[in-house]
Amino acid sequence: MEAGASLPTPLPSSNSPEPTTQKGIVEQLLDRKLSEGDFWYVVVAEWLEHLKKYLGIATTRKYYQNKTASPPGPIYTRRDYAHTVDFLHEDAWRMLVSWYGLAEGHKPM
């Protein structure tokens, strides 16, 4: 790959589990605590809250409680107006990227 060339954007999988199955997996992964030596990735909170709404996972963030329950689409890691980000454990990140893909132009952070 040439210097300065970007990596291909991962595309969502067509064989993602049903939302009820995803919910159980995601809830367990979101419960992970920050631990020294683990790898964590940044995701815009709005995307993660949209996912939670879609999967029926409770949120404490009032601003996001009115999100629609539609699939959230590809993951985005930055927004010009985003002030809030969340951290995902590497295991959660890899699984969600395999299910939803990464929005074009967004990079793992």
Secondary structure, DSSP 8 states (H G I E B T S, - for coil): --TT---------TT---HHHHHHHHHHHHT----TT--EEEEEHHHHHHHHHHHT-----GGGTT--SS---SB-S--TT---EEEEEHHHHHHHHHHH-B-TT----
